[in-house]
Amino acid sequence: MIKWEYCMFSASTYEAKLFSYASSSIIWTKRDKDGKTSFETLQDLGEKGWELVSTTPITVVSQHYDYTQELCFVLKRPMQQS
């Protein structure tokens, strides 16, 4: 039976400049603290054997509007047999 290990990371979809929110496409161009875009992070994880399982939006709901604050990526790969 295959055993799996899982990995999660999130990507911000907005810029907090006095409620100046951007579309979720910002995750493909905005760089994180390591200097990588979310696309580059996904590419790196794929090269290490990780497979994307799902993407979930993290949404903020307010009285006036709703917006997606982050996207959460869940990945898996087979565990190494010892």
Protein Blocks (a to p, Z undefined) as FASTA:
>chain_A
ZZdddddddddfbdceehiacdfklmmmpccfkopafklmmmmmmmnopacfbdcddddd
dfkbccdfbdcdddddddddZZ
